[in-house]
C-alpha cells in the first residue's frame, strides 16, 4: 500500500485500491492461496506508471507548517455553529463551487501568508497526464485568466471586500 501511494501516486491512483483490496483479501483468504492475490498486487504496483508528485506536495506543505507558515483560515471557510461565530463573520461570503460556472470558485482558500503557493506539480505519466492540463485550467481560472467575473465566482458583495486571492 505504501508503494502504491508513494511510488505510483496519482499516475495510477486506482493502484491504491488494488493494494488495499489485496490486503483485505489476504486477511480473509489466508495462505497459500493469498500468494496469488499478493502477486497480482505486486505486479500492479511494479508495472504502473510512477509519480511522487503527491508525496512531494505533502512534504512541501508540511515543511511550510514546520517553518511556521500557517496563517489564519479565511473567515468564509470557518464553521459558524454558534451565534457568536456568525457574529464574527464566520462562513459569511462563502462561495459554493457547485453554484458557479465550471465548478471552480475563484475564492481564496489559503491563509494570506500562503496565497500563491503551489504544492502539487503533476508529471506527464499515467493519469497525471490528464490531471496536469486540468489543474492548469483550474489555476488559470483562479488567477483570472478565463474572464470569469468576480460576481459569478469570487466576490462577497455583502461587504465589498474582494476575496478572489487565489491559490492552487
C-alpha positions in Angstrom: 0.0 0.0 0.0 2.9 2.4 0.8 4.5 1.8 -2.6 1.1 2.4 -4.4 0.8 5.8 -2.7 4.4 6.9 -2.5 5.8 5.5 -5.8 2.8 5.2 -8.1 0.7 8.0 -6.6 -1.6 10.0 -8.9 0.0 8.5 -12.0 -2.3 5.5 -11.4 -4.4 6.2 -8.3 -6.5 3.1 -8.7 -3.5 1.0 -7.7 -4.0 2.1 -4.1 -7.5 0.5 -4.2 -5.9 -2.7 -5.7 -3.4 -2.9 -2.8 -6.0 -2.2 -0.1 -8.3 -4.8 -1.6 -5.3 -7.2 -1.8 -4.5 -6.7 1.9 -8.2 -7.3 2.9 -8.4 -10.4 0.6 -5.2 -11.8 2.1 -6.7 -11.4 5.6 -9.9 -13.2 4.5 -8.4 -15.9 2.4 -5.1 -16.7 4.0 -2.1 -18.6 2.7 -1.3 -20.4 0.5 -4.0 -19.0 -1.9 -3.3 -15.4 -0.8 0.1 -15.6 -2.7 -1.9 -15.2 -5.9 -3.5 -12.0 -4.6 -0.2 -10.7 -3.4 1.4 -11.4 -6.7 -1.3 -9.5 -8.6 -0.9 -6.5 -6.3 2.9 -6.5 -6.6 2.6 -6.7 -10.4 0.1 -3.9 -10.5 2.4 -1.7 -8.4 5.6 -2.7 -10.4 4.1 -2.1 -13.8 2.0 1.1 -13.1 3.3 4.5 -14.2 5.1 6.3 -11.4 4.7 9.7 -9.8 5.9 11.1 -6.5 4.2 14.5 -7.1 1.7 13.9 -4.3 4.4 12.8 -2.0 6.5 15.9 -2.8 3.4 18.1 -2.4 2.6 17.0 1.1 6.3 17.2 2.1 6.5 20.8 0.9 3.2 21.7 2.7 4.4 20.1 5.9 7.7 22.0 5.6 5.8 25.2 5.4 3.9 24.2 8.5 7.1 23.3 10.3 8.5 26.7 9.3 5.5 28.4 10.9 3.9 29.4 7.6 0.4 28.6 8.6 -1.6 31.8 8.9 -5.3 32.0 9.7 -8.1 30.2 7.9 -10.1 32.8 5.9 -13.3 33.7 7.8 -15.6 32.5 4.9 -14.1 28.9 5.4 -14.7 28.8 9.1 -17.6 26.9 10.6 -20.3 29.0 12.2 -22.3 26.7 14.5 -23.0 29.4 17.1 -24.4 32.9 17.0 -21.1 34.3 18.3 -19.2 32.7 15.4 -21.8 34.0 13.0 -21.4 37.5 14.5 -17.6 37.2 14.0 -18.3 36.7 10.3 -17.5 33.0 10.0 -18.8 31.4 6.9 -20.1 34.8 5.5 -19.4 35.2 1.8 -18.5 31.6 1.2 -19.0 30.6 -2.4 -20.1 27.1 -3.1 -18.1 25.8 -6.1 -21.0 23.8 -7.4 -23.0 27.1 -7.8 -20.6 28.7 -10.2 -20.0 28.0 -13.9 -17.3 25.4 -14.3 -17.4 24.3 -10.6 -14.4 26.4 -9.7 -15.0 29.2 -7.2 -12.4 32.0 -7.5 -12.2 32.4 -3.8 -9.2 32.4 -1.5 -8.9 29.2 0.4 -5.4 29.5 1.7 -4.3 31.8 4.5 -3.0 35.2 3.3 0.6 34.1 4.1 0.3 31.2 1.7 -1.5 32.8 -1.2 0.2 31.9 -4.4 1.9 28.8 -3.0 1.5 25.7 -5.3 2.5 22.4 -3.9 1.3 19.8 -6.4 3.1 19.6 -9.7 1.9 16.6 -11.7 4.2 14.9 -14.2 3.3 13.6 -17.6 2.8 9.9 -16.8 -0.4 7.9 -16.5 -3.4 9.7 -15.0 -1.3 12.8 -14.2 -1.2 13.4 -17.9 -4.9 14.2 -17.6 -4.6 15.9 -14.2 -1.9 18.3 -15.3 -3.8 20.1 -18.0 -7.0 20.1 -15.8 -5.0 21.6 -13.0 -3.6 24.3 -15.3 -7.1 25.2 -16.4 -8.2 25.4 -12.7 -5.2 27.6 -11.9 -5.9 29.8 -14.9 -9.5 30.3 -13.6 -8.2 31.0 -10.1 -5.7 33.6 -11.4 -8.3 35.3 -13.5 -7.2 34.0 -16.9 -10.6 32.9 -18.1 -12.6 36.1 -18.0 -14.9 34.8 -15.3 -16.2 37.8 -13.3 -16.0 38.1 -9.5 -19.7 38.5 -9.5 -20.2 34.9 -10.6 -17.4 33.3 -8.7 -15.3 35.2 -6.3 -16.6 38.4 -4.6 -18.5 38.7 -1.4 -20.9 41.5 -2.5 -22.2 41.9 1.1 -19.2 43.8 2.3 -17.5 44.8 -0.9 -14.2 43.1 0.1 -12.6 41.4 -2.8 -11.9 37.8 -2.0 -10.5 36.3 -5.1 -6.9 36.0 -4.0 -6.1 32.7 -5.5 -4.1 29.6 -5.0 -3.7 26.2 -6.4 
